[in-house]
């Protein structure tokens, strides 16, 4: 919702009445203006009334205009409209100004769109117009038509970036070339913003207001909305603006442009205004439930601060203004929570609090959990993954859902540690690691601290025998002999009695090694374990699947029956019974496994850091049997980048849809990495395929 509309919606009815009353007043004003009275100080300038009556649409040449390029009135001290000052109606009442966010004009330059009414200022009824009397407000305003002015872009769009003034290609460009606007305004101070959205090349902009240069030689960049704001005093009943580029010279790539102009009244901030703002921005607790938690917290904080200032007898104007503006910002910043009823791969995905889901490199499965409120067992989808809120290093988060679309945050279920002391002093850690020896605590710190350790691709399994939930993950970081981020190359384990956590870190391990009779692709470092996944077979046997031998070879290793270690120590493990190696030298990462109709499917990525690459999958009849290379399952993935994603999990939804879960990593901002969930299809021969969908739903919502 636009902010002005929000205020309008929430403001009490007195403001709406005032608004209506204000319109009437302006109509009267219009009637008192006689055409004869509109003598322009410059005879060559057509009077405002003439232009308005002829109803010129933006960009068109004004028929009332002389054929020759009009001469431009000198800006300083002249009243273009010719209204005498006694004819200029004062500003509307404070209530109305507050309700409309002090917005008097919002000119969407060169736009003919009428659908932006919500965004209009109090003194306008059209998006833009050649100078003349506004039929709705009775105020005189608009641009001075000039032959060189050309409406560019989509003039039908209400988007302020869609259309703009530019300079016609064959125009004769001179020193006076630019865009002149005049706005009827009673004497006072105004905040003016000129907005630019330049789809061409960067260029400079100059702005003068009331004949004074206020912005000189400021750069506007390509494809970047840029605004320049300034305050200016109007004494002569009219604000005149000139937007140009003094340095344009003969370079048409430096033509000045102009996308929009905002004119706001600058009020005097007093207790009454703050009280009005408090009323206008009031939102009930019930309504607040619909908004994102972070934005609600900010809003509540600002309301409390504003109330304190409003209740104080000694608050200065500065304090009132600060409280007013903070409250306004927080109110405008209230963002509705998303309710999803479809998967939209690659789009931001928020949890039910409205925060971005942080469960990267994750896994989804169905669990029966005890409902937090009722204590009753309920079936829920459970998503665990990496918390990248703070960037590269974070703990492990969990989310739960009934429908796979909307996810409730269940917390950081395995927290990483900020300092070694924290393990001895912080209540959460003290309780969690009670009974650990000093050496064990040192190891916890070494393996899951937030400054050097790497925690990636967590996967959770539940062990029926012990009742424990186990999180296995790629635990990495420097070692005694290497500072590298990925030197440890181990499988980490954390356990908890519930899927909600807290998960207690147990240890990290190197795993099975290449048998002597096979070619080890990386003999210098044994038992490495990086990108990983877990799989529990129908008979309850669990396996850990991971990249080893410096990511050159995938291993599948059997876990013991409590799922907390390998079934056999690496020194004694038997190849083919306790583990196997897959595709030595193929360099595959990101394993995701599913069993379907008796066959095992293993999807993997190549190894290119955070950059996506081509997927490949293998199929086997037995987990330790022969795995057959089936190639890339993606259809129409022209770039061969798995639709710009990297596999992390494949699971079966209730409606029978097999879902591919991938990560679209954003290495510049890992916390904003996106999720790519796509349906996986299987043909009669069991071959899998994945096609792109912008948006899709399950069959039985
Ligand atoms: C690819 C892996 O699959 C990710 O989990 C992560 O380790 C990145 N490499 C780091 O570059």
Boltz pocket constraint, residues with backbone or C-beta under 6 A from the ligand:
constraints:
  - pocket:
      binder: B
      contacts: [[A, 361], [A, 456], [A, 457], [A, 531], [A, 589], [A, 590], [A, 608], [A, 609], [A, 610], [A, 646]]
      max_distance: 6.0
